[in-house]
Amino acid sequence: MQPEITIPSEAKALMQDAEKTLQLVRDYQIQTAADYEGAAEQLKAIKSKAKSLDEQRKAITKPLDDAKQQVMNLFRPPLQFLADAESLIKRGMADFQREQERLRLEAQRKAEEQARKEQERLARRAEQAAEKGQADKAERLAMQAQMVQAPVVAFEKPKAAGVSVRKNWKADVVDFDALVKAVAAGKAPARLLMVNTTELNKIAKALQADTDIPGVHVYAEDVVAARAI
């Protein structure tokens, strides 16, 4: 249910006048210097009306904003406590998963190393048998050496109802110049190089027409400013 908002009569009058003002100036044409001066007066009047209407708006919204801010301040600390607690638990679970994977890789490495040594042992025996003229035995040992494979080490991942683990792949730029060259060579999309419009505007404002940056168009706009009456 939407709360009822009482709008002062003065605010209602300003709201109605705003629409009338738009209708009044919609077809406004400036053809003479006198028209221009009249437009300037109208512009200042519009600014004044907008200022008055905004003050009426703030008179209504400020108590609401203050009340909302109090509620936000009330709930922010406990919500942050829970968010921090969640982060700690997740970090601990992720650390456990990483440690399990490290142990698995280490066990896999040891199994492969053991298999390699066994292959080498059988290969040596095959060579010795061949040197002694025991061709059948040498062939059998060589085949055994080829058949030696390291077992695949797998740890059972822990499971918990309502909890899932996924890999979140990310990327960091470690060499910006290399990235720029990759974009120029068509090996990476141009969207990876975001244009810093704010910085470009600062340069254009400082250098104006003397700005000379390849691929950048510098231009000036006329901006009309007016003060409220």
TORROTI-892931 format. One line per 8 residues: their letters; for each residue x, z, y of N, C-alpha, C. Coordinates in nm, 2 decimals, padded with zeros to 4 digits, always signed. Layout:
BEGIN
a	X:Z:Y:X:Z:Y:X:Z:Y | ...;
// end
This chain:
BEGIN
mqpeitip	+00.08:+00.00:-00.12:+00.00:+00.00:+00.00:+00.09:+00.00:+00.12 | +00.06:-00.09:+00.21:+00.14:-00.11:+00.33:+00.10:+00.00:+00.43 | +00.20:+00.07:+00.49:+00.17:+00.17:+00.60:+00.11:+00.10:+00.72 | +00.01:+00.17:+00.78:-00.05:+00.11:+00.90:+00.05:+00.14:+01.02 | +00.06:+00.04:+01.11:+00.15:+00.05:+01.22:+00.06:+00.03:+01.35 | +00.07:+00.13:+01.43:-00.01:+00.12:+01.56:+00.07:+00.05:+01.66 | +00.02:-00.06:+01.71:+00.09:-00.15:+01.81:+00.03:-00.12:+01.95 | +00.11:-00.07:+02.04:+00.06:-00.04:+02.18:+00.00:-00.16:+02.24;
seakalmq	-00.09:-00.14:+02.33:-00.16:-00.25:+02.40:-00.06:-00.33:+02.48 | +00.04:-00.27:+02.54:+00.14:-00.34:+02.62:+00.22:-00.44:+02.53 | +00.25:-00.39:+02.41:+00.32:-00.48:+02.31:+00.24:-00.60:+02.27 | +00.11:-00.57:+02.25:+00.01:-00.68:+02.21:+00.01:-00.78:+02.32 | +00.00:-00.74:+02.45:-00.01:-00.83:+02.56:+00.12:-00.91:+02.57 | +00.24:-00.85:+02.55:+00.36:-00.93:+02.55:+00.37:-01.03:+02.44 | +00.32:-00.99:+02.32:+00.32:-01.08:+02.21:+00.23:-01.20:+02.23 | +00.11:-01.18:+02.29:+00.03:-01.29:+02.33:+00.09:-01.38:+02.44;
daektlql	+00.15:-01.32:+02.53:+00.21:-01.39:+02.64:+00.33:-01.48:+02.59 | +00.40:-01.43:+02.48:+00.51:-01.50:+02.43:+00.47:-01.64:+02.38 | +00.35:-01.64:+02.31:+00.30:-01.77:+02.26:+00.26:-01.86:+02.38 | +00.20:-01.80:+02.48:+00.15:-01.88:+02.59:+00.28:-01.94:+02.66 | +00.38:-01.86:+02.67:+00.50:-01.91:+02.74:+00.56:-02.03:+02.66 | +00.56:-02.02:+02.53:+00.61:-02.14:+02.45:+00.53:-02.26:+02.48 | +00.40:-02.24:+02.48:+00.31:-02.36:+02.50:+00.33:-02.42:+02.64 | +00.36:-02.33:+02.74:+00.38:-02.37:+02.88:+00.51:-02.46:+02.89;
vrdyqiqt	+00.61:-02.42:+02.83:+00.74:-02.49:+02.85:+00.77:-02.59:+02.74 | +00.68:-02.61:+02.65:+00.70:-02.71:+02.54:+00.73:-02.85:+02.59 | +00.65:-02.89:+02.69:+00.66:-03.02:+02.74:+00.73:-03.02:+02.88 | +00.80:-02.92:+02.91:+00.87:-02.90:+03.04:+00.98:-03.01:+03.05 | +00.97:-03.08:+03.16:+01.07:-03.19:+03.19:+01.15:-03.16:+03.31 | +01.28:-03.18:+03.31:+01.36:-03.15:+03.42:+01.41:-03.29:+03.47 | +01.36:-03.33:+03.59:+01.39:-03.46:+03.64:+01.45:-03.46:+03.78 | +01.44:-03.34:+03.84:+01.50:-03.33:+03.98:+01.57:-03.20:+03.99;
aadyegaa	+01.64:-03.19:+04.10:+01.72:-03.06:+04.12:+01.62:-02.94:+04.14 | +01.50:-02.97:+04.20:+01.40:-02.87:+04.21:+01.35:-02.83:+04.08 | +01.33:-02.92:+03.99:+01.29:-02.89:+03.85:+01.39:-02.80:+03.78 | +01.52:-02.83:+03.81:+01.63:-02.76:+03.75:+01.62:-02.61:+03.79 | +01.60:-02.59:+03.93:+01.60:-02.46:+03.98:+01.48:-02.38:+03.93 | +01.36:-02.46:+03.92:+01.24:-02.39:+03.86:+01.26:-02.35:+03.72 | +01.34:-02.44:+03.64:+01.37:-02.41:+03.50:+01.45:-02.28:+03.49 | +01.55:-02.27:+03.59:+01.63:-02.15:+03.59:+01.55:-02.02:+03.61;
eqlkaiks	+01.46:-02.03:+03.70:+01.37:-01.91:+03.72:+01.29:-01.88:+03.60 | +01.24:-01.99:+03.54:+01.16:-01.97:+03.42:+01.24:-01.91:+03.30 | +01.36:-01.96:+03.30:+01.45:-01.90:+03.19:+01.48:-01.76:+03.21 | +01.50:-01.71:+03.34:+01.52:-01.57:+03.36:+01.40:-01.49:+03.33 | +01.28:-01.55:+03.36:+01.16:-01.48:+03.33:+01.14:-01.46:+03.18 | +01.18:-01.57:+03.10:+01.17:-01.56:+02.96:+01.26:-01.45:+02.90 | +01.38:-01.45:+02.96:+01.48:-01.35:+02.91:+01.42:-01.21:+02.94 | +01.36:-01.19:+03.05:+01.30:-01.06:+03.09:+01.19:-01.02:+02.99;
kaksldeq	+01.10:-01.12:+02.96:+00.99:-01.10:+02.87:+01.04:-01.06:+02.73 | +01.15:-01.13:+02.69:+01.21:-01.10:+02.56:+01.27:-00.96:+02.55 | +01.33:-00.92:+02.66:+01.39:-00.79:+02.67:+01.28:-00.68:+02.66 | +01.17:-00.70:+02.73:+01.06:-00.61:+02.73:+00.99:-00.60:+02.59 | +00.98:-00.72:+02.53:+00.92:-00.72:+02.39:+01.01:-00.65:+02.29 | +01.14:-00.67:+02.31:+01.23:-00.61:+02.21:+01.23:-00.46:+02.23 | +01.22:-00.41:+02.35:+01.21:-00.27:+02.38:+01.08:-00.21:+02.31 | +00.97:-00.28:+02.31:+00.85:-00.24:+02.25:+00.87:-00.23:+02.09;
rkaitkpl	+00.94:-00.33:+02.04:+00.97:-00.34:+01.90:+01.06:-00.22:+01.86 | +01.16:-00.19:+01.94:+01.25:-00.08:+01.90:+01.18:+00.06:+01.91 | +01.08:+00.07:+02.00:+01.00:+00.19:+02.01:+00.92:+00.22:+01.88 | +00.89:+00.11:+01.81:+00.81:+00.13:+01.69:+00.91:+00.15:+01.57 | +01.02:+00.06:+01.57:+01.11:+00.06:+01.45:+01.21:+00.18:+01.45 | +01.25:+00.23:+01.57:+01.35:+00.33:+01.57:+01.31:+00.46:+01.49 | +01.19:+00.51:+01.50:+01.15:+00.62:+01.42:+01.16:+00.59:+01.27 | +01.12:+00.46:+01.24:+01.12:+00.42:+01.10:+01.27:+00.41:+01.05;
ddakqqvm	+01.35:+00.35:+01.13:+01.49:+00.34:+01.10:+01.56:+00.47:+01.08 | +01.52:+00.57:+01.17:+01.58:+00.70:+01.16:+01.54:+00.77:+01.03 | +01.41:+00.75:+01.00:+01.36:+00.82:+00.88:+01.42:+00.76:+00.75 | +01.44:+00.62:+00.76:+01.50:+00.56:+00.64:+01.65:+00.60:+00.63 | +01.72:+00.62:+00.74:+01.86:+00.66:+00.74:+01.87:+00.80:+00.68 | +01.77:+00.89:+00.72:+01.78:+01.02:+00.66:+01.76:+01.02:+00.51 | +01.67:+00.93:+00.46:+01.65:+00.92:+00.32:+01.77:+00.87:+00.25 | +01.83:+00.76:+00.31:+01.95:+00.70:+00.26:+02.06:+00.80:+00.25;
nlfrpplq	+02.08:+00.88:+00.35:+02.18:+00.99:+00.36:+02.16:+01.09:+00.25 | +02.03:+01.12:+00.22:+02.00:+01.22:+00.13:+02.03:+01.18:-00.01 | +02.01:+01.05:-00.04:+02.03:+01.00:-00.18:+02.16:+00.95:-00.21 | +02.24:+00.91:-00.10:+02.37:+00.85:-00.11:+02.47:+00.93:-00.20 | +02.49:+01.06:-00.17:+02.59:+01.14:-00.24:+02.56:+01.14:-00.39 | +02.44:+01.18:-00.43:+02.41:+01.19:-00.58:+02.42:+01.06:-00.65 | +02.38:+00.95:-00.58:+02.39:+00.82:-00.64:+02.53:+00.78:-00.65 | +02.62:+00.81:-00.56:+02.76:+00.78:-00.57:+02.82:+00.86:-00.68;
fladaesl	+02.78:+00.99:-00.70:+02.83:+01.07:-00.81:+02.81:+01.00:-00.94 | +02.68:+00.95:-00.96:+02.65:+00.89:-01.08:+02.72:+00.76:-01.10 | +02.74:+00.68:-00.99:+02.81:+00.56:-00.99:+02.96:+00.58:-01.03 | +03.02:+00.69:-00.98:+03.16:+00.72:-01.01:+03.16:+00.77:-01.16 | +03.06:+00.84:-01.20:+03.06:+00.89:-01.34:+03.05:+00.77:-01.44 | +02.97:+00.67:-01.40:+02.95:+00.55:-01.48:+03.08:+00.47:-01.49 | +03.15:+00.46:-01.37:+03.28:+00.39:-01.37:+03.38:+00.46:-01.46 | +03.39:+00.59:-01.46:+03.48:+00.66:-01.54:+03.45:+00.64:-01.69;
ikrgmadf	+03.33:+00.65:-01.73:+03.29:+00.63:-01.87:+03.32:+00.48:-01.91 | +03.29:+00.39:-01.83:+03.31:+00.25:-01.86:+03.46:+00.22:-01.87 | +03.54:+00.28:-01.78:+03.69:+00.27:-01.78:+03.74:+00.32:-01.91 | +03.69:+00.44:-01.95:+03.74:+00.50:-02.07:+03.71:+00.41:-02.19 | +03.59:+00.36:-02.20:+03.55:+00.27:-02.31:+03.63:+00.15:-02.31 | +03.65:+00.09:-02.19:+03.74:-00.03:-02.19:+03.88:+00.00:-02.23 | +03.93:+00.11:-02.19:+04.07:+00.15:-02.23:+04.08:+00.16:-02.38 | +03.97:+00.22:-02.44:+03.97:+00.24:-02.59:+03.97:+00.10:-02.65;
qreqerlr	+03.89:+00.01:-02.60:+03.88:-00.12:-02.66:+04.02:-00.19:-02.65 | +04.08:-00.18:-02.53:+04.21:-00.24:-02.52:+04.32:-00.18:-02.61 | +04.31:-00.05:-02.63:+04.41:+00.01:-02.72:+04.38:-00.03:-02.86 | +04.26:-00.05:-02.90:+04.23:-00.09:-03.04:+04.28:-00.23:-03.06 | +04.27:-00.32:-02.95:+04.32:-00.46:-02.96:+04.47:-00.46:-02.97 | +04.53:-00.37:-02.90:+04.68:-00.36:-02.90:+04.73:-00.32:-03.04 | +04.66:-00.22:-03.10:+04.69:-00.18:-03.23:+04.67:-00.29:-03.33 | +04.56:-00.36:-03.32:+04.54:-00.47:-03.41:+04.64:-00.58:-03.40;
leaqrkae	+04.68:-00.62:-03.28:+04.79:-00.72:-03.26:+04.92:-00.67:-03.31 | +04.95:-00.54:-03.30:+05.07:-00.49:-03.35:+05.07:-00.49:-03.50 | +04.96:-00.45:-03.56:+04.95:-00.46:-03.71:+04.96:-00.60:-03.76 | +04.90:-00.70:-03.68:+04.90:-00.84:-03.72:+05.05:-00.89:-03.72 | +05.12:-00.84:-03.61:+05.26:-00.88:-03.60:+05.34:-00.83:-03.72 | +05.32:-00.71:-03.75:+05.40:-00.65:-03.87:+05.36:-00.72:-04.00 | +05.23:-00.76:-04.02:+05.19:-00.83:-04.14:+05.26:-00.96:-04.14 | +05.26:-01.03:-04.03:+05.33:-01.16:-04.03:+05.48:-01.16:-04.05;
eqarkeqe	+05.54:-01.05:-03.99:+05.68:-01.03:-04.01:+05.71:-01.00:-04.16 | +05.63:-00.92:-04.22:+05.65:-00.89:-04.36:+05.63:-01.02:-04.45 | +05.53:-01.10:-04.41:+05.51:-01.22:-04.49:+05.62:-01.32:-04.47 | +05.68:-01.32:-04.35:+05.80:-01.41:-04.32:+05.91:-01.37:-04.41 | +05.94:-01.24:-04.42:+06.05:-01.19:-04.50:+06.03:-01.22:-04.65 | +05.90:-01.21:-04.69:+05.88:-01.24:-04.83:+05.90:-01.39:-04.86 | +05.86:-01.47:-04.76:+05.88:-01.62:-04.77:+06.03:-01.64:-04.78 | +06.11:-01.58:-04.70:+06.26:-01.60:-04.70:+06.32:-01.55:-04.83;
rlarraeq	+06.27:-01.44:-04.88:+06.32:-01.39:-05.01:+06.29:-01.48:-05.12 | +06.17:-01.53:-05.13:+06.14:-01.63:-05.24:+06.21:-01.76:-05.22 | +06.23:-01.80:-05.09:+06.31:-01.92:-05.07:+06.45:-01.91:-05.11 | +06.51:-01.79:-05.09:+06.65:-01.77:-05.14:+06.66:-01.77:-05.29 | +06.56:-01.71:-05.35:+06.56:-01.71:-05.50:+06.54:-01.85:-05.55 | +06.46:-01.93:-05.48:+06.44:-02.07:-05.52:+06.57:-02.15:-05.51 | +06.65:-02.12:-05.40:+06.78:-02.19:-05.39:+06.88:-02.15:-05.49 | +06.88:-02.02:-05.53:+06.97:-01.97:-05.63:+06.93:-02.03:-05.76;
aaekgqad	+06.80:-02.04:-05.79:+06.76:-02.10:-05.92:+06.80:-02.25:-05.93 | +06.79:-02.32:-05.81:+06.82:-02.46:-05.81:+06.97:-02.47:-05.83 | +07.05:-02.38:-05.77:+07.20:-02.39:-05.79:+07.24:-02.37:-05.94 | +07.16:-02.29:-06.01:+07.19:-02.26:-06.15:+07.13:-02.37:-06.24 | +07.07:-02.47:-06.18:+07.01:-02.57:-06.26:+06.87:-02.54:-06.32 | +06.81:-02.43:-06.27:+06.68:-02.39:-06.32:+06.57:-02.46:-06.23 | +06.55:-02.58:-06.25:+06.46:-02.66:-06.16:+06.32:-02.61:-06.16 | +06.27:-02.58:-06.28:+06.13:-02.54:-06.29:+06.11:-02.41:-06.22;
kaerlamq	+06.20:-02.31:-06.24:+06.19:-02.18:-06.17:+06.20:-02.20:-06.02 | +06.29:-02.29:-05.98:+06.31:-02.31:-05.84:+06.19:-02.37:-05.77 | +06.12:-02.46:-05.84:+06.00:-02.52:-05.79:+05.89:-02.42:-05.78 | +05.88:-02.33:-05.89:+05.78:-02.23:-05.89:+05.80:-02.13:-05.77 | +05.92:-02.09:-05.75:+05.95:-01.99:-05.64:+05.92:-02.06:-05.51 | +05.96:-02.18:-05.49:+05.94:-02.25:-05.36:+05.79:-02.26:-05.33 | +05.71:-02.29:-05.44:+05.56:-02.29:-05.42:+05.51:-02.16:-05.38 | +05.56:-02.05:-05.45:+05.52:-01.92:-05.42:+05.55:-01.88:-05.27;
aqmvqapv	+05.67:-01.93:-05.23:+05.71:-01.90:-05.09:+05.61:-01.97:-04.99 | +05.57:-02.09:-05.02:+05.47:-02.16:-04.93:+05.34:-02.09:-04.93 | +05.30:-02.03:-05.04:+05.17:-01.97:-05.05:+05.16:-01.83:-04.99 | +05.27:-01.77:-04.95:+05.27:-01.64:-04.89:+05.21:-01.65:-04.75 | +05.10:-01.58:-04.72:+05.03:-01.58:-04.59:+05.01:-01.44:-04.55 | +05.02:-01.42:-04.42:+04.99:-01.28:-04.37:+04.84:-01.26:-04.37 | +04.79:-01.15:-04.41:+04.65:-01.12:-04.40:+04.61:-01.10:-04.26 | +04.48:-01.14:-04.23:+04.43:-01.13:-04.10:+04.38:-00.98:-04.08;
vafekpka	+04.45:-00.92:-03.98:+04.41:-00.78:-03.95:+04.30:-00.77:-03.86 | +04.20:-00.70:-03.89:+04.08:-00.69:-03.81:+04.03:-00.54:-03.81 | +04.01:-00.49:-03.69:+03.95:-00.36:-03.67:+03.80:-00.37:-03.64 | +03.73:-00.29:-03.70:+03.58:-00.29:-03.67:+03.56:-00.23:-03.54 | +03.49:-00.31:-03.45:+03.47:-00.27:-03.32:+03.36:-00.16:-03.32 | +03.38:-00.05:-03.24:+03.27:+00.05:-03.23:+03.14:-00.01:-03.17 | +03.03:+00.04:-03.22:+02.90:+00.00:-03.17:+02.83:+00.12:-03.12 | +02.75:+00.09:-03.01:+02.67:+00.20:-02.95:+02.54:+00.13:-02.90;
agvsvrkn	+02.43:+00.19:-02.94:+02.30:+00.13:-02.90:+02.29:+00.12:-02.75 | +02.25:+00.00:-02.70:+02.23:-00.02:-02.56:+02.35:-00.05:-02.48 | +02.47:-00.06:-02.55:+02.59:-00.08:-02.48:+02.66:-00.21:-02.54 | +02.70:-00.30:-02.46:+02.76:-00.42:-02.50:+02.89:-00.44:-02.42 | +02.99:-00.51:-02.48:+03.12:-00.53:-02.42:+03.13:-00.69:-02.41 | +03.17:-00.73:-02.30:+03.20:-00.88:-02.28:+03.32:-00.89:-02.20 | +03.38:-01.01:-02.21:+03.50:-01.04:-02.13:+03.46:-01.10:-02.00 | +03.51:-01.04:-01.89:+03.48:-01.09:-01.76:+03.61:-01.16:-01.70;
wkadvvdf	+03.61:-01.29:-01.72:+03.73:-01.36:-01.67:+03.74:-01.38:-01.52 | +03.86:-01.35:-01.47:+03.88:-01.36:-01.32:+04.01:-01.44:-01.30 | +04.03:-01.47:-01.17:+04.15:-01.55:-01.14:+04.20:-01.50:-01.00 | +04.33:-01.50:-00.99:+04.40:-01.47:-00.86:+04.49:-01.58:-00.82 | +04.50:-01.60:-00.69:+04.59:-01.71:-00.64:+04.73:-01.64:-00.62 | +04.83:-01.69:-00.70:+04.96:-01.63:-00.69:+05.06:-01.72:-00.61 | +05.02:-01.85:-00.59:+05.10:-01.94:-00.52:+05.00:-02.04:-00.44 | +04.97:-02.00:-00.32:+04.87:-02.08:-00.24:+04.92:-02.22:-00.22;
dalvkava	+05.05:-02.24:-00.19:+05.10:-02.37:-00.16:+05.08:-02.46:-00.29 | +05.10:-02.41:-00.40:+05.08:-02.48:-00.53:+04.93:-02.52:-00.54 | +04.85:-02.43:-00.51:+04.70:-02.46:-00.51:+04.67:-02.57:-00.42 | +04.72:-02.57:-00.30:+04.70:-02.67:-00.20:+04.74:-02.81:-00.25 | +04.86:-02.81:-00.32:+04.91:-02.94:-00.37:+04.82:-02.98:-00.49 | +04.77:-02.89:-00.57:+04.68:-02.92:-00.68:+04.55:-02.99:-00.63 | +04.50:-02.93:-00.52:+04.38:-02.99:-00.46:+04.41:-03.13:-00.40 | +04.52:-03.14:-00.33:+04.56:-03.27:-00.28:+04.58:-03.38:-00.39;
agkaparl	+04.62:-03.33:-00.50:+04.65:-03.43:-00.61:+04.52:-03.45:-00.70 | +04.41:-03.38:-00.66:+04.29:-03.40:-00.74:+04.28:-03.32:-00.86 | +04.37:-03.23:-00.88:+04.37:-03.14:-01.00:+04.29:-03.02:-00.99 | +04.24:-02.99:-00.87:+04.15:-02.87:-00.85:+04.05:-02.91:-00.74 | +03.93:-02.85:-00.75:+03.82:-02.89:-00.65:+03.86:-02.84:-00.51 | +03.82:-02.92:-00.41:+03.85:-02.88:-00.28:+03.78:-02.76:-00.23 | +03.67:-02.72:-00.30:+03.59:-02.60:-00.26:+03.68:-02.47:-00.28 | +03.79:-02.48:-00.35:+03.87:-02.36:-00.37:+03.94:-02.33:-00.24;
lmvnttel	+03.95:-02.42:-00.15:+04.02:-02.40:-00.02:+03.91:-02.38:+00.09 | +03.87:-02.26:+00.11:+03.76:-02.24:+00.20:+03.81:-02.25:+00.34 | +03.73:-02.32:+00.43:+03.77:-02.34:+00.57:+03.74:-02.21:+00.65 | +03.84:-02.17:+00.72:+03.83:-02.05:+00.80:+03.78:-02.09:+00.94 | +03.64:-02.11:+00.95:+03.58:-02.16:+01.07:+03.61:-02.06:+01.19 | +03.61:-01.93:+01.16:+03.63:-01.84:+01.27:+03.77:-01.86:+01.33 | +03.87:-01.88:+01.25:+04.01:-01.90:+01.30:+04.02:-02.04:+01.37 | +03.95:-02.14:+01.31:+03.95:-02.27:+01.38:+03.90:-02.26:+01.52;
nkiakalq	+03.79:-02.19:+01.53:+03.72:-02.18:+01.66:+03.81:-02.11:+01.76 | +03.89:-02.01:+01.71:+03.98:-01.93:+01.80:+04.09:-02.03:+01.85 | +04.14:-02.11:+01.76:+04.25:-02.21:+01.80:+04.19:-02.31:+01.90 | +04.07:-02.36:+01.87:+04.01:-02.46:+01.96:+03.98:-02.39:+02.10 | +03.94:-02.27:+02.10:+03.92:-02.20:+02.23:+04.04:-02.18:+02.31 | +04.16:-02.16:+02.23:+04.28:-02.13:+02.30:+04.35:-02.26:+02.35 | +04.34:-02.36:+02.26:+04.41:-02.49:+02.30:+04.32:-02.60:+02.36 | +04.19:-02.58:+02.34:+04.09:-02.67:+02.39:+04.13:-02.82:+02.35;
adtdipgv	+04.13:-02.91:+02.44:+04.15:-03.05:+02.41:+04.29:-03.08:+02.36 | +04.38:-02.98:+02.37:+04.52:-03.00:+02.32:+04.53:-02.97:+02.17 | +04.42:-02.93:+02.11:+04.42:-02.89:+01.97:+04.45:-03.02:+01.88 | +04.55:-03.01:+01.80:+04.58:-03.13:+01.72:+04.61:-03.08:+01.57 | +04.50:-03.08:+01.50:+04.51:-03.05:+01.36:+04.45:-03.16:+01.27 | +04.53:-03.22:+01.18:+04.48:-03.33:+01.10:+04.35:-03.29:+01.03 | +04.25:-03.38:+01.04:+04.12:-03.35:+00.96:+04.03:-03.26:+01.04 | +04.06:-03.22:+01.16:+03.98:-03.13:+01.24:+03.93:-03.20:+01.36;
hvyaedvv	+03.80:-03.19:+01.39:+03.74:-03.25:+01.51:+03.72:-03.14:+01.61 | +03.78:-03.14:+01.73:+03.76:-03.04:+01.83:+03.66:-03.10:+01.94 | +03.56:-03.02:+01.97:+03.47:-03.06:+02.07:+03.42:-02.94:+02.15 | +03.36:-02.97:+02.27:+03.31:-02.86:+02.35:+03.16:-02.88:+02.37 | +03.09:-02.76:+02.37:+02.94:-02.76:+02.39:+02.91:-02.69:+02.52 | +02.81:-02.74:+02.60:+02.77:-02.67:+02.71:+02.67:-02.56:+02.67 | +02.70:-02.44:+02.72:+02.61:-02.33:+02.68:+02.55:-02.27:+02.81 | +02.42:-02.27:+02.82:+02.35:-02.21:+02.93:+02.33:-02.07:+02.91;
aarai	+02.37:-01.99:+03.01:+02.35:-01.84:+03.00:+02.26:-01.80:+03.11 | +02.18:-01.70:+03.09:+02.09:-01.64:+03.19:+02.07:-01.49:+03.17 | +02.05:-01.42:+03.29:+02.03:-01.28:+03.28:+01.88:-01.26:+03.30 | +01.83:-01.15:+03.24:+01.69:-01.11:+03.26:+01.67:-01.07:+03.41 | +01.55:-01.10:+03.46:+01.52:-01.06:+03.60:+01.51:-00.91:+03.61;
// end
